[in-house]
Amino acid sequence: MIENRFPTIVANWAHFEKVDIAPGAPQIQRDEMQRAFMAGASSGIILSLIAIESSNATVELKKLHAELATWKALRDMKARGRNAA
């Protein structure tokens, strides 16, 4: 079994951001990199759902999909708040 030190997509993103983005990077770079990271996660889930027939795996993938949907909703709310200002 593979150990996953970062069990959620958000935890994986936080690790990626800490390790791979320069501390002085502007917020727009962080935002765009996070969008790309989440798009990659979303694509991976879609491809996995197509390939997997196990009901346990499907449940786990649905949890990940829900996490991405929550992230997108929060991102959209944040964007609307910036646009209203």
N, C-alpha and C positions, 0 to 999 in steps of 0.2 A: 504494500500500500504506500502511496506517495504521501508524505507529510505536507500539508498545506499550512504554512505559518501565517498566511493571510487569507482567512476563510471567506471573505466577502469581496465583492468587486471594489467597494469603497476602500477597504483595507489594502487591497492590491494597488489601487490608485495612490493612496497615501504613501505607500512604500516607494512606488515609482517616482512620485513627485519629490520625495526626500532624497532619493539616490541619484536620479537622472536629470533633474532640472536645477540649473544654477541658482544659488540663493538669491542673487540680484535680478533674476529674470522678471520682466514686467508682468503684471497681472493678465494682460491680454494674451501673452504667450502661455501662461499657465492655463487660462480658460480654454484656449484653442487646443492645447495638448490634451486637456481633460476630455474635450469633446471627441478627439480622435481616439483616445484610449477607450472611452465608453462605446464608441462606434465599433471598435475592434471586438470588445467584449460582446456586444449585441450580435455581431456577425458570427462569432464563435458559438454563441448559444443557438442561433438559428440553424447553423450547420450541424451542431450536435443533436438538436431535436430531430432533424431529418434522418440522422444516422442511427439513433438509439431507439431500441424497442423496449428496454427494461422500464417497468413502471416506477421503480425507485429512482432511477436516473431522471425520468421525466419529472417527477415531483421536485427533485433538486434543481433541475433546469428551470422549472416554473418559478421557483423561489428567486433564482438569479434574474429571471426576466422581470419579476415584480420589483426587484431592487433597482434595476435599470429604469423601469417606468417611474419609480419614485424619484430617482435622481433627475430624470428629465423634467418631471413636474416641478421640482424645486428649482431647477435651472431656469425654466420658463418663467416662474413666478419672480425670480431674482431679476431676469431680463426685463420683465414688465415694470418692475419697480424702478430700474435704472432709466427706462424710457419715459416714465411718468415724471421724473425729476427735472 
